[in-house]
């Protein structure tokens, strides 16, 4: 599995951000100059599905067959900005992306709390597997997304001054398969490529366990006891971090299943995961109040 990538020189032109109605408008940028490495021969088209409902859950926008990875930027208003930034990696088993409930919705909530958010649309396994090896494992299917996650962190750091961010408070949060991406970015061999903190929300290495370096950045983890998809992976990665000498913060909720990012179920404490994540950031000194 790819666990490191060269930090390419970013050759794109950033569109201007403007204030409209008291809220920052969003801009989307490519994270690689030209074609993303490893997908030079991908010739299929991205597919976008709106207002998707699955088993009664409103998933919002779903994207398949991503070829060109991007970041959509959610900057807080200057009066609320803390200088902290988070790259958000939505889930979808590396064959789709849940861009609303595990992307834009989370970004807007963080933005309101003064935290800059960058929603990552990363490359996926092509559903028709044309031009790709068949029967890819989940590790193999996520390799392009891992490279995109590492590159996204580099892009945000490179432009920290322009976006009024602290280059030492740039983290990543991943959901489900996005949590696997975040965990792989966390354990990069080159410390300079790692995030300054990572949040793994019902997502961690699902197949092979990566080597865990010593002295990793702070880690926040959250999952539900009734999660039959990622529960085992979360427990296994938590134990691996502890064995390596790290002390991740873990929230194990009584219920929530898999995919509680936008849950509003009455009586479900998992619905408060984001509030607890922000509390953790503050306790770690990773969110500073604006002057």
Secondary structure, DSSP 8 states (H G I E B T S, - for coil): ------------------EETTEE--EEEESSSSS-TT-TT-----EEEEEEEETTEEEEEEEES--S-EEEEE---TTT--S-EEEEE--STTTEEETIIIIIHHHHHHHHTT-EEEEEE-----TT-TTS-SS--HHHHTHHHHHHHHHHHHHHHHTTTTTT--TTSEEEEEETHHHHHHHHHHT-SSGGGS-SEEEEES-S-SSS-----SS--EEEEEEETT-TTTHHHHHHHHHHHHHTT---EEEEESS--S--TT---TT-GGGGHHHHHHHHHHHTT-S----
